[in-house]
Amino acid sequence: MSDAHRPVIRGAVVDARGLNCPLPVIRLAAAAKDAGAHAILTVVATDPAARYDVPAWARLRGHEVLAIDQDGDELTITVRLGELPPVTGIS
């Protein structure tokens, strides 16, 4: 399915304010497990490392960073989840 025809599914907002590395990524990864493919998740963080850690996590897992915004000390990073890996080992 092309991006133009892909439904936009808003997912959770992950509040990682006050948490330091690696917790913003861990919280985002946990939210991603509960969201479906192509869901849009937003993480709000105050740890400056999140600007680099969240995009690296997204890239390694086939997700897409849609936006990185900063307002003072607060970063808002929006990610669209890619295809979820197939479930294996189930008989």
DRENTI-576931 format. One record per atom (N, C-alpha, C, O): residue number from 1; residue in one letter; atom name; z, x, y. Coordinates in pm, 1 decimal, always signed. Each point is the difference from the previous one (the first is absolute). Layout:
[NUM,'a','CA',[Z,X,Y]]
...
***
This chain:
[1,'m','N',[+0.0,+85.5,-117.5]]
[1,'m','CA',[+0.0,-85.5,+117.5]]
[1,'m','C',[+0.0,+89.7,+123.3]]
[1,'m','O',[+77.2,+95.7,+6.8]]
[2,'s','N',[-161.7,-125.1,+89.2]]
[2,'s','CA',[-6.1,+81.1,+121.5]]
[2,'s','C',[+119.9,-29.6,+88.6]]
[2,'s','O',[+63.0,-105.0,-12.8]]
[3,'d','N',[-31.1,+198.8,+103.7]]
[3,'d','CA',[+112.8,-20.0,+90.5]]
[3,'d','C',[-16.4,-125.6,+84.0]]
[3,'d','O',[+99.0,-65.2,+33.1]]
[4,'a','N',[-223.5,+29.9,+2.2]]
[4,'a','CA',[-23.8,-117.5,+83.7]]
[4,'a','C',[+39.2,-128.8,-72.4]]
[4,'a','O',[+36.2,-98.3,+64.7]]
[5,'h','N',[-42.9,+97.6,-198.4]]
[5,'h','CA',[+30.2,-119.9,-77.3]]
[5,'h','C',[+136.5,+4.3,-66.9]]
[5,'h','O',[+39.1,-93.9,-69.2]]
[6,'r','N',[+32.7,+202.5,+90.1]]
[6,'r','CA',[+131.3,+17.5,-61.5]]
[6,'r','C',[+101.9,-81.3,+79.2]]
[6,'r','O',[+4.6,+9.8,+122.6]]
[7,'p','N',[+76.7,-89.7,-190.5]]
[7,'p','CA',[+100.6,-77.2,+73.8]]
[7,'p','C',[+105.8,+91.2,+60.0]]
[7,'p','O',[+36.5,+101.5,-59.4]]
[8,'v','N',[+12.1,-137.6,+176.1]]
[8,'v','CA',[+107.9,+74.6,+63.9]]
[8,'v','C',[+129.8,-69.1,-39.4]]
[8,'v','O',[+25.0,-114.7,+37.2]]
[9,'i','N',[+56.0,+185.7,-112.1]]
[9,'i','CA',[+126.3,-54.5,-46.1]]
[9,'i','C',[+110.7,+79.8,+65.8]]
[9,'i','O',[+19.0,+118.0,-29.4]]
[10,'r','N',[+53.4,-182.6,+117.9]]
[10,'r','CA',[+109.5,+68.4,+68.6]]
[10,'r','C',[+117.0,+11.4,-95.4]]
[10,'r','O',[+41.8,-98.1,-61.5]]
[11,'g','N',[+9.6,+217.1,+50.1]]
[11,'g','CA',[+113.9,+22.8,-87.3]]
[11,'g','C',[+125.2,+21.2,+81.1]]
[11,'g','O',[+14.7,-53.0,+110.1]]
[12,'a','N',[+73.1,+129.4,-164.8]]
[12,'a','CA',[+131.0,+21.7,+57.8]]
[12,'a','C',[-3.5,+96.1,+118.3]]
[12,'a','O',[-90.9,+82.0,+13.5]]
[13,'v','N',[+190.4,-94.4,+70.1]]
[13,'v','CA',[+29.1,+101.0,+101.1]]
[13,'v','C',[+119.9,+76.3,-53.9]]
[13,'v','O',[+106.1,-57.5,-24.4]]
[14,'v','N',[-124.2,+186.8,+6.4]]
[14,'v','CA',[+104.1,+85.9,-54.7]]
[14,'v','C',[+75.2,+62.5,+116.9]]
[14,'v','O',[-56.9,+78.7,+75.6]]
[15,'d','N',[+182.4,-112.7,-60.8]]
[15,'d','CA',[+81.9,+53.7,+108.7]]
[15,'d','C',[+66.2,+128.3,-49.6]]
[15,'d','O',[+97.5,-3.9,-74.9]]
[16,'a','N',[-151.9,+117.1,+117.8]]
[16,'a','CA',[+53.9,+130.4,-39.0]]
[16,'a','C',[+59.7,+72.0,+120.2]]
[16,'a','O',[+14.5,+122.2,-1.6]]
[17,'r','N',[+20.2,-197.3,+105.9]]
[17,'r','CA',[+61.7,+61.4,+117.8]]
[17,'r','C',[+133.9,+60.4,-37.3]]
[17,'r','O',[+80.6,-62.0,-69.5]]
[18,'g','N',[-57.8,+184.2,+116.6]]
[18,'g','CA',[+124.9,+69.3,-27.1]]
[18,'g','C',[+1.9,+73.8,-133.4]]
[18,'g','O',[+97.4,+68.5,-31.4]]
[19,'l','N',[-203.3,-81.8,-46.9]]
[19,'l','CA',[-7.7,+68.2,-129.0]]
[19,'l','C',[-84.3,+125.9,+13.0]]
[19,'l','O',[-101.8,+0.0,+69.1]]
[20,'n','N',[+143.7,+106.4,-134.7]]
[20,'n','CA',[-74.8,+125.1,+3.2]]
[20,'n','C',[-77.9,+19.2,-128.4]]
[20,'n','O',[+25.0,-65.9,-100.9]]
[21,'c','N',[-120.3,+158.0,+107.0]]
[21,'c','CA',[-85.3,+35.1,-111.8]]
[21,'c','C',[+86.0,+29.6,-122.1]]
[21,'c','O',[+98.7,+72.9,+10.4]]
[22,'p','N',[-133.7,-126.7,-123.2]]
[22,'p','CA',[-120.8,-72.6,-38.3]]
[22,'p','C',[+17.0,-151.5,-3.3]]
[22,'p','O',[-86.9,-70.0,-51.9]]
[23,'l','N',[+196.7,+17.8,+106.1]]
[23,'l','CA',[+29.9,-142.3,-15.7]]
[23,'l','C',[-104.4,-95.6,+57.8]]
[23,'l','O',[-24.5,-103.4,-62.1]]
[24,'p','N',[-39.3,+130.9,+177.7]]
[24,'p','CA',[-103.4,-93.8,+45.1]]
[24,'p','C',[-112.8,-18.0,-103.1]]
[24,'p','O',[-47.4,-111.6,-21.1]]
[25,'v','N',[+5.2,+220.2,-42.1]]
[25,'v','CA',[-105.8,-9.0,-101.1]]
[25,'v','C',[+51.5,-69.6,-125.4]]
[25,'v','O',[-72.2,-79.3,-60.4]]
[26,'i','N',[+193.9,+107.1,+20.9]]
[26,'i','CA',[+56.8,-64.7,-118.1]]
[26,'i','C',[+9.8,-150.5,+21.5]]
[26,'i','O',[-32.4,-77.8,-89.7]]
[27,'r','N',[+76.3,+37.0,+206.3]]
[27,'r','CA',[+10.0,-143.9,+29.9]]
[27,'r','C',[-138.8,-64.5,+4.2]]
[27,'r','O',[-18.1,-111.6,-48.5]]
[28,'l','N',[-78.9,+181.4,+106.2]]
[28,'l','CA',[-136.5,-53.1,+5.0]]
[28,'l','C',[-58.0,-11.7,-140.5]]
[28,'l','O',[-63.8,-100.1,-32.4]]
[29,'a','N',[+85.3,+200.7,-50.8]]
[29,'a','CA',[-49.8,-3.7,-137.6]]
[29,'a','C',[+61.5,-115.6,-78.0]]
[29,'a','O',[-68.3,-64.7,-79.4]]
[30,'a','N',[+195.6,+38.7,+101.1]]
[30,'a','CA',[+65.1,-112.7,-67.4]]
[30,'a','C',[-61.1,-132.8,+44.2]]
[30,'a','O',[-22.0,-88.7,-82.5]]
[31,'a','N',[-5.4,+74.8,+211.9]]
[31,'a','CA',[-63.1,-122.7,+49.6]]
[31,'a','C',[-141.3,-14.1,-55.4]]
[31,'a','O',[-44.7,-111.2,-28.0]]
[32,'a','N',[-25.5,+222.5,+12.1]]
[32,'a','CA',[-137.0,-3.7,-51.5]]
[32,'a','C',[-3.0,-50.1,-143.9]]
[32,'a','O',[-95.6,-66.6,-40.0]]
[33,'k','N',[+199.2,+97.7,-38.9]]
[33,'k','CA',[+5.3,-47.3,-138.9]]
[33,'k','C',[+4.1,-151.5,-6.7]]
[33,'k','O',[-53.0,-59.9,-93.5]]
[34,'d','N',[+116.3,-2.4,+193.2]]
[34,'d','CA',[+13.1,-146.4,+1.6]]
[34,'d','C',[-118.0,-69.7,+66.6]]
[34,'d','O',[-12.9,-122.1,-8.7]]
[35,'a','N',[-72.6,+198.0,+74.6]]
[35,'a','CA',[-114.5,-57.8,+71.2]]
[35,'a','C',[-124.8,+10.6,-88.3]]
[35,'a','O',[-5.9,+83.8,-90.0]]
[36,'g','N',[-90.7,-166.4,+115.3]]
[36,'g','CA',[-124.5,+5.1,-75.4]]
[36,'g','C',[-97.6,+98.6,+60.4]]
[36,'g','O',[+20.3,+51.9,+109.8]]
[37,'a','N',[-127.1,-27.3,-184.5]]
[37,'a','CA',[-106.6,+86.5,+51.5]]
[37,'a','C',[-50.9,-57.1,+131.5]]
[37,'a','O',[-9.8,-121.6,+16.2]]
[38,'h','N',[-21.7,+208.3,+75.5]]
[38,'h','CA',[-56.1,-32.7,+130.6]]
[38,'h','C',[+100.2,-62.8,+96.7]]
[38,'h','O',[-37.2,-41.7,+109.7]]
[39,'a','N',[+164.4,+34.9,-150.3]]
[39,'a','CA',[+102.1,-49.5,+92.9]]
[39,'a','C',[+15.3,+100.5,+113.2]]
[39,'a','O',[-28.2,+118.7,-15.9]]
[40,'i','N',[+72.4,-167.6,+128.2]]
[40,'i','CA',[+24.3,+85.3,+115.3]]
[40,'i','C',[+150.1,+9.3,+20.9]]
[40,'i','O',[+67.7,-100.4,+22.0]]
[41,'l','N',[-17.1,+223.1,-29.4]]
[41,'l','CA',[+142.0,+25.8,+18.5]]
[41,'l','C',[+19.7,+81.3,+127.5]]
[41,'l','O',[-84.2,+82.2,+36.3]]
[42,'t','N',[+194.3,-105.8,+29.7]]
[42,'t','CA',[+32.1,+73.3,+121.7]]
[42,'t','C',[+137.1,+63.0,-17.0]]
[42,'t','O',[+95.6,-66.6,-39.7]]
[43,'v','N',[-86.8,+194.6,+69.7]]
[43,'v','CA',[+128.5,+69.1,-1.8]]
[43,'v','C',[+36.0,+37.6,+143.4]]
[43,'v','O',[-82.6,+52.7,+74.5]]
[44,'v','N',[+206.2,-80.4,-37.7]]
[44,'v','CA',[+52.1,+36.6,+131.5]]
[44,'v','C',[+104.3,+108.5,-24.3]]
[44,'v','O',[+96.7,-21.4,-73.1]]
[45,'a','N',[-116.4,+137.7,+134.4]]
[45,'a','CA',[+86.4,+114.9,-26.2]]
[45,'a','C',[+31.6,+74.7,+128.9]]
[45,'a','O',[-75.9,-4.4,+96.8]]
[46,'t','N',[+189.2,+72.7,-98.1]]
[46,'t','CA',[+36.5,+85.3,+112.7]]
[46,'t','C',[-5.3,+147.9,-37.7]]
[46,'t','O',[+15.4,+86.1,+86.6]]
[47,'d','N',[-36.7,-56.0,-212.9]]
[47,'d','CA',[-11.6,+138.4,-45.9]]
[47,'d','C',[-138.9,+51.8,+37.3]]
[47,'d','O',[-99.7,-54.8,-47.0]]
[48,'p','N',[+90.4,+158.7,+130.3]]
[48,'p','CA',[-130.9,+51.9,+39.9]]
[48,'p','C',[-87.1,+43.6,-118.5]]
[48,'p','O',[-122.7,-1.3,+9.7]]
[49,'a','N',[+185.1,+39.6,-120.2]]
[49,'a','CA',[-76.6,+42.8,-117.8]]
[49,'a','C',[-79.9,-114.6,-61.5]]
[49,'a','O',[-97.4,+24.2,-71.3]]
[50,'a','N',[+136.9,-148.1,+97.8]]
[50,'a','CA',[-72.4,-115.3,-56.2]]
[50,'a','C',[-145.3,-1.8,+46.8]]
[50,'a','O',[-86.8,-50.1,-71.5]]
[51,'r','N',[+59.1,+103.5,+189.6]]
[51,'r','CA',[-138.0,+5.9,+51.7]]
[51,'r','C',[-90.4,+76.2,-97.0]]
[51,'r','O',[-119.5,-28.3,-8.1]]
[52,'y','N',[+174.4,+122.8,-64.2]]
[52,'y','CA',[-78.0,+82.0,-94.2]]
[52,'y','C',[+22.0,-44.5,-144.9]]
[52,'y','O',[-93.1,-0.5,-80.5]]
[53,'d','N',[+217.2,-36.7,+48.5]]
[53,'d','CA',[+34.1,-33.3,-138.0]]
[53,'d','C',[-65.6,-129.3,-47.0]]
[53,'d','O',[-51.2,-5.9,-111.8]]
[54,'v','N',[+51.9,-97.5,+195.5]]
[54,'v','CA',[-57.4,-128.5,-41.1]]
[54,'v','C',[-151.8,+12.1,-21.1]]
[54,'v','O',[-49.3,-46.3,-102.8]]
[55,'p','N',[-26.5,+106.3,+195.2]]
[55,'p','CA',[-143.7,+16.7,-27.0]]
[55,'p','C',[-28.5,+85.7,-124.1]]
[55,'p','O',[-95.5,-27.2,-72.8]]
[56,'a','N',[+177.0,+129.9,+48.2]]
[56,'a','CA',[-19.9,+82.8,-119.1]]
[56,'a','C',[+23.6,-83.0,-125.6]]
[56,'a','O',[-78.1,+8.6,-94.8]]
[57,'w','N',[+183.6,-88.0,+92.5]]
[57,'w','CA',[+28.1,-89.3,-112.9]]
[57,'w','C',[-115.5,-96.3,-20.7]]
[57,'w','O',[-45.3,-19.9,-112.7]]
[58,'a','N',[-2.7,-40.2,+221.8]]
[58,'a','CA',[-109.9,-96.1,-9.4]]
[58,'a','C',[-125.9,+65.7,-55.9]]
[58,'a','O',[-64.8,-55.5,-88.7]]
[59,'r','N',[+30.5,+171.3,+139.1]]
[59,'r','CA',[-121.1,+70.1,-44.4]]
[59,'r','C',[+7.5,+34.0,-148.6]]
[59,'r','O',[-98.0,-16.9,-72.7]]
[60,'l','N',[+213.9,+64.6,+27.4]]
[60,'l','CA',[+15.9,+38.9,-140.0]]
[60,'l','C',[-8.3,-118.7,-95.7]]
[60,'l','O',[-29.6,+17.5,-118.2]]
[61,'r','N',[+55.5,-137.1,+168.5]]
[61,'r','CA',[+0.5,-117.7,-84.7]]
[61,'r','C',[-117.8,-93.7,+23.6]]
[61,'r','O',[-3.8,-110.5,-54.3]]
[62,'g','N',[-91.6,+154.4,+134.9]]
[62,'g','CA',[-119.8,-80.4,+21.8]]
[62,'g','C',[+17.3,-115.4,+97.1]]
[62,'g','O',[-76.7,-96.3,-2.8]]
[63,'h','N',[+177.5,+105.7,+88.9]]
[63,'h','CA',[+21.9,-102.9,+101.8]]
[63,'h','C',[-60.7,+48.0,+131.4]]
[63,'h','O',[-38.1,+116.4,+12.9]]
[64,'e','N',[+29.4,-205.9,+83.4]]
[64,'e','CA',[-63.8,+31.1,+128.2]]
[64,'e','C',[+97.9,-24.4,+114.8]]
[64,'e','O',[+57.4,-108.3,+11.5]]
[65,'v','N',[-38.6,+209.7,+73.5]]
[65,'v','CA',[+81.2,-17.4,+120.1]]
[65,'v','C',[-87.2,-67.7,+104.7]]
[65,'v','O',[-104.1,+52.8,+39.1]]
[66,'l','N',[+147.4,-169.8,+5.6]]
[66,'l','CA',[-75.6,-76.5,+98.3]]
[66,'l','C',[+37.6,+35.4,+143.0]]
[66,'l','O',[-84.4,-2.7,+89.5]]
[67,'a','N',[+210.9,+35.9,-68.2]]
[67,'a','CA',[+44.1,+29.7,+137.0]]
[67,'a','C',[+130.0,+78.1,-2.6]]
[67,'a','O',[+84.2,-18.3,-87.9]]
[68,'i','N',[-70.0,+105.3,+185.9]]
[68,'i','CA',[+126.5,+68.4,+26.8]]
[68,'i','C',[+26.1,-16.6,+149.2]]
[68,'i','O',[-76.8,+47.0,+83.9]]
[69,'d','N',[+185.6,-114.2,-53.3]]
[69,'d','CA',[+36.3,-23.5,+139.4]]
[69,'d','C',[+139.2,+56.6,+23.8]]
[69,'d','O',[+84.7,+0.6,-89.3]]
[70,'q','N',[-62.7,+47.1,+211.9]]
[70,'q','CA',[+131.2,+51.9,+35.4]]
[70,'q','C',[+45.8,-63.3,+129.5]]
[70,'q','O',[-74.6,-7.7,+97.7]]
[71,'d','N',[+201.2,-38.1,-98.8]]
[71,'d','CA',[+63.4,-55.1,+118.7]]
[71,'d','C',[+135.5,+68.7,+11.9]]
[71,'d','O',[+95.5,-36.4,-68.5]]
[72,'g','N',[-88.3,+134.7,+155.0]]
[72,'g','CA',[+122.2,+79.7,+9.1]]
[72,'g','C',[+19.8,+78.0,-128.4]]
[72,'g','O',[-89.2,+73.0,-43.3]]
[73,'d','N',[+205.1,-88.0,-17.4]]
[73,'d','CA',[+30.7,+70.2,-125.5]]
[73,'d','C',[-46.3,-77.3,-123.1]]
[73,'d','O',[+12.0,+48.7,-112.4]]
[74,'e','N',[-64.4,-168.0,+133.5]]
[74,'e','CA',[-32.6,-87.6,-112.6]]
[74,'e','C',[-148.2,+7.4,-37.3]]
[74,'e','O',[-87.7,-23.5,+83.2]]
[75,'l','N',[+61.5,+56.6,-210.0]]
[75,'l','CA',[-136.1,+2.8,-54.5]]
[75,'l','C',[-24.1,-128.6,-78.0]]
[75,'l','O',[+87.0,-46.1,-73.9]]
[76,'t','N',[-205.4,-11.2,+91.0]]
[76,'t','CA',[-41.6,-114.3,-79.4]]
[76,'t','C',[-129.4,+40.0,-69.2]]
[76,'t','O',[-100.3,+28.0,+65.6]]
[77,'i','N',[+102.9,-25.5,-197.9]]
[77,'i','CA',[-115.4,+44.0,-78.4]]
[77,'i','C',[-41.1,-114.1,-91.0]]
[77,'i','O',[+80.3,-50.6,-78.4]]
[78,'t','N',[-206.0,+10.5,+89.3]]
[78,'t','CA',[-53.1,-111.4,-76.7]]
[78,'t','C',[-95.0,+52.6,-106.8]]
[78,'t','O',[-90.1,+78.9,+28.6]]
[79,'v','N',[+111.6,-123.8,-152.1]]
[79,'v','CA',[-74.6,+49.4,-115.9]]
[79,'v','C',[-59.5,-117.7,-76.3]]
[79,'v','O',[+68.1,-99.5,-24.9]]
[80,'r','N',[-196.0,+111.5,-12.2]]
[80,'r','CA',[-61.2,-97.4,-91.5]]
[80,'r','C',[+1.5,+62.7,-138.7]]
[80,'r','O',[-51.0,+110.1,-20.6]]
[81,'l','N',[+110.0,-181.7,-73.7]]
[81,'l','CA',[+6.3,+51.3,-136.4]]
[81,'l','C',[-137.6,-4.2,-64.7]]
[81,'l','O',[-77.5,-93.2,+21.9]]
[82,'g','N',[+48.5,+193.8,-100.7]]
[82,'g','CA',[-124.2,+4.3,-75.8]]
[82,'g','C',[+14.4,-78.6,-128.7]]
[82,'g','O',[+92.2,-80.1,-15.8]]
[83,'e','N',[-183.7,+103.7,-75.0]]
[83,'e','CA',[+7.4,-63.6,-131.6]]
[83,'e','C',[+124.5,+48.7,-71.1]]
[83,'e','O',[+33.9,+118.1,+7.0]]
[84,'l','N',[+32.7,-206.5,-73.8]]
[84,'l','CA',[+116.9,+39.2,-76.5]]
[84,'l','C',[-45.2,+57.7,-133.5]]
[84,'l','O',[-96.3,-49.4,-58.6]]
[85,'p','N',[+163.8,+152.9,+9.6]]
[85,'p','CA',[-41.7,+58.1,-126.4]]
[85,'p','C',[+20.2,-99.3,-113.8]]
[85,'p','O',[+89.8,-84.0,+6.5]]
[86,'p','N',[-172.1,+92.5,-110.5]]
[86,'p','CA',[+16.6,-92.8,-112.4]]
[86,'p','C',[+131.3,+26.3,-72.1]]
[86,'p','O',[+48.5,+113.0,-5.7]]
[87,'v','N',[+7.2,-219.2,-48.6]]
[87,'v','CA',[+122.1,+10.8,-78.4]]
[87,'v','C',[-39.6,+45.8,-139.7]]
[87,'v','O',[-87.7,-59.5,-62.5]]
[88,'t','N',[+151.8,+164.4,+13.6]]
[88,'t','CA',[-32.1,+52.0,-132.6]]
[88,'t','C',[+123.6,-2.0,-88.0]]
[88,'t','O',[+112.6,-12.4,+48.3]]
[89,'g','N',[-135.4,+24.6,-176.9]]
[89,'g','CA',[+110.9,+7.3,-93.3]]
[89,'g','C',[+57.8,-134.1,-39.1]]
[89,'g','O',[+108.9,-5.9,-57.1]]
[90,'i','N',[-179.2,-102.0,+86.5]]
[90,'i','CA',[+48.2,-132.6,-38.6]]
[90,'i','C',[-78.0,-44.9,-121.5]]
[90,'i','O',[-123.0,+2.5,+0.6]]
[91,'s','N',[+193.5,-43.7,-105.4]]
[91,'s','CA',[-71.5,-46.6,-119.2]]
[91,'s','C',[-2.9,-149.4,-5.7]]
[91,'s','O',[-56.1,-57.2,-93.5]]
***
